[in-house]
Amino acid sequence: FCRRGEGGRFVEEGRASLGGEKPVNPSGGLKSYGHPIGATGVRMIYELVTQLRGQAGERQVQGARVGLAHNLGGPGAVACVSILGG
């Protein structure tokens, strides 16, 4: 998204916000959904599919074509990255 050392400015400038060039977490993240342990990955994929279908309402990322979800299981023992396109 940005060069090393430029992450702070990237976020401060709003480039990671809903209307920014690289929106991150438009749903607010899983804590806003009660962090459904065991179903975390499913909830993340649901959000990606909703975005890619253009059905996310107020949190819709305009022109969404690719989404990435990253999930960890246990104390970092398992990691999964899903990249979806639509």
C-alpha positions in Angstrom: 0.0 0.0 0.0 2.8 2.4 0.8 6.6 2.4 1.2 8.4 1.5 4.4 8.1 4.2 7.0 5.1 5.9 5.2 2.3 3.9 6.9 1.5 6.6 9.4 1.1 9.3 6.8 -0.9 6.9 4.6 -3.5 6.4 7.4 -3.4 10.1 8.6 -4.2 11.3 5.0 -7.3 9.0 4.9 -6.0 6.9 2.1 -7.0 3.7 4.1 -10.5 5.1 4.9 -13.7 4.1 3.1 -13.4 6.9 0.5 -9.6 6.5 0.3 -7.5 4.9 -2.4 -7.0 1.6 -0.5 -10.0 1.2 1.9 -9.2 -1.1 4.9 -11.8 -2.7 7.1 -14.9 -0.9 5.8 -17.1 -3.0 8.2 -15.2 -1.8 11.2 -13.7 -5.2 11.8 -14.8 -8.3 13.7 -14.8 -6.7 17.1 -17.8 -4.6 16.0 -19.5 -8.0 15.4 -18.6 -9.5 18.7 -15.6 -11.4 17.3 -17.5 -14.7 16.6 -14.7 -17.2 17.6 -14.9 -20.2 15.3 -16.8 -18.3 12.7 -14.4 -15.4 12.3 -13.2 -16.5 8.9 -16.7 -17.0 7.6 -17.7 -13.5 8.7 -14.6 -12.1 6.9 -15.5 -13.9 3.7 -19.1 -12.8 4.0 -17.9 -9.2 4.1 -15.7 -9.6 1.0 -18.6 -11.3 -1.0 -21.0 -8.5 0.1 -18.5 -5.9 -1.1 -17.7 -7.6 -4.4 -21.5 -7.9 -5.1 -22.0 -4.2 -4.4 -24.4 -5.0 -1.6 -22.6 -3.4 1.4 -24.8 -0.3 1.6 -23.3 2.6 3.5 -19.9 0.8 3.9 -19.7 -0.1 0.2 -16.3 0.4 -1.4 -17.0 1.9 -4.8 -15.6 -0.2 -7.7 -14.6 -3.1 -5.4 -13.1 -5.8 -7.6 -10.7 -7.7 -5.3 -10.8 -8.3 -1.5 -8.3 -9.8 0.9 -9.0 -11.5 4.3 -6.3 -12.6 6.7 -7.2 -14.8 9.6 -5.1 -16.4 12.5 -6.1 -19.4 14.5 -5.1 -20.0 18.1 -2.0 -18.3 19.3 -0.9 -17.7 15.7 -0.5 -21.4 15.1 -2.5 -21.3 11.8 -2.7 -18.5 9.3 -5.0 -18.2 6.2 -5.1 -15.6 3.5 -8.1 -15.5 1.1 -8.1 -13.3 -2.0 -11.4 -13.0 -3.8 -12.3 -11.3 -7.0 -15.5 -10.5 -8.7 
